[in-house]
Amino acid sequence: MPWRSWRLKDLCCEEARKDGIWKSRTTADRIIADDAALADSTFDNVDLSRSKFHDANMANTDFRDINLSGATFRDINLSNVEMQDCNLAGFRINGISVKDALDAYEK
């Protein structure tokens, strides 16, 4: 199937049926968004496992109840990032245990 582009303004996944891209109400084979503007989007109760984000602007984004276990971050700007109520077991930055560093800091 040749690639085609569509303007998907106010797309409702429950009703979208374009050349088999949406297999069912909530499942898509694969979505490739390249040079896409998705500002103010909401992703609720979605499975993004094994997804790849490259050159993505996620400034001022809110993440809640997110499972990032096993994820790898490279070349990431974390300036002014605040983390609250996080499970830090095994979390390392440049090989240093964040939990151990925070425990030592709090003593």
N, C-alpha and C positions, 0 to 999 in steps of 0.2 A: 504494500500500500504506500503510495507516495505521501510525503508529508504535506499537510495543508495547514494554514493558519486560520484561526477563527477569533473574532472579537467576542469575548465571553463576559460581557458586562452583566452583573447581577446573576451570575450562574447559580442555579440551584442543582446540586448534584443528584438529588432525588429524581429530577426530571430530565437530566442531560443524556441524550443518546445521539452521539455523532460517530458514525462509522465504527461502532463497537468500542470506543474508548472507555465508556463506562459500562462495566459488566453487569452491575446491579445497582441497587439503591445506594450502597455505601462502599463499593469496591471498584477500584480502577486498576487495570493491568499495570500501567506505568505512566507517570506524568513527567514530562521534561519541560520545565519552565526556564527558558533562556532569554535573558534581557527582558524580564517580565517585571512589571510594577504591580506588586500585590500589597501595597501599603494599606493599613487598616483592615487586613484580612483576619478572620477568626478561624482557628483550627481547633475543634472541640471533639474529644473522644476519637482521635485519629491514630492510626498505626503508621508511623513514619520510620519504623525500624529499617536499617540498612540504607536509609536515604543519605544522599550526599549534598552538602551545602558548600558551594565554592563561590568566593567573591560575593558574599551576601551582606547586605546592609540590614542589620537587625537592631539598630539603635532604638532605644526607648521601648524595647519589646518586653512584654510581661510573660514569664514562664511560671506556671503553677502546676503542681502535681505531675512532674515530668520525670520519667525514668531515663537517665543518661548513663546507666551502668555499662561499662565497657566502651564508652565513647572516647574518641581521641580528638583533641583540639590542637591545631597547629597554626601558628601565625595569627593569633587572635588578639584583638584589642579589648582588654577587660577594664579599661579606665572607667572609673565611677560606677562599677558594677557592685551591687549589694546582694549578698546571699543571706537568707534567713531560714532557720529551721531545716537545715540540710543534714543528711546522713553523709558524713565525711570519711567513713571507713574505706581505706584503700585509696583515697583521693590524694594524688601526688601532683606537684608542680615542679618540673625540672628534677624529678627524682626525690623530692623532699616531701615527706608525709605532712599534709596540711593539718590533719588531726593532731599529730604529735607536736607540731609547731605551735598550734593554738593552745594545747594542753600546757606546754612549757611556758607560754606567754601568760596564761591565766594564773600560774603559781606565784 
